């Protein structure tokens, strides 16, 4: 999971209007127990896409394995994204 933080953070910086890198970055930080940092990224995510919720993020991610959707949702909830 730590390996995801760097690339997701760089992707957010290179295209700050694209929300998916923020989703991945917030989830990775939350899964690492870095909740305060995850919340900061989630706040920035909400600035980029104000109506985004955990449900809409999961639909956008479209993982082939349903368990991954649940993991993403749990991490985004810990990051402070609304359900």
N, C-alpha and C positions, 0 to 999 in steps of 0.2 A: 504494500500500500504506500509506503514511503516513496517508492520510485515514481508513483503517480503525481505526487505533489509538485515536483519541479516542472515536468512537462505541462501539466494543467495550468500552473501559474504562468508559465511563459506563453501558453496559448491565449490565456485571458489578456495578457499584456499586448500581444501582437494583434489581436482583434477584439478590442474591449466592448464591442456591441453584440458579440455572439455569446449567448448565454450558456451553451453546453459546457465549455471549459470551466466556467464557474461552478456548475453543477458537480462536475467530476472533482474539482479541487476542494469544494466544501465537503463532499462526501469522503474523500480521502483523508482530509484533516480530521473529520469527526471519527472515522474508523481508527485513526491513530491516537485518539484520546485528546487531540488538540482542539478541544471544543471552542475555546475563546477565539482562536484563529479561524475555525470553521464558521463561526457566527459572523465574523467580519466579512469573510468571502460571501456568505449568504446575504448579508446586507447589501453588498455591492451587486450581487445577482439580482436582488429585488429592485435596485435602481435601474439596471439594464432592462429587466422584464418584470414590471411591477405586479402583474397578475399571475405570475408563476407560482404554482403550488407543488407539493410533493407529487400529487396525482398527475399533474400535467408534465412534470419532469420525467416521471416514470414512463408515461406514454411517448414522450419524445425520445427517450433513451432506447426503447424497443429492444431489450435484451432477448435473445433466443431462449435463454434459460430463465424460467419464471422465478427461481430462487434469487437470481441476481436483482430482479426488480424489487423484491422485498428487502434485500440488503441495502440497495440504494435508498429506498424509502426510509428505512430505519436511520440511516446515516444522515439523510437530509432533515429528518425530524430533530435529531440531536443537534444539527447545525442551526436550527431555529426556523426552517422554512415552514410555512403553514401547510397543513394537510389539505 
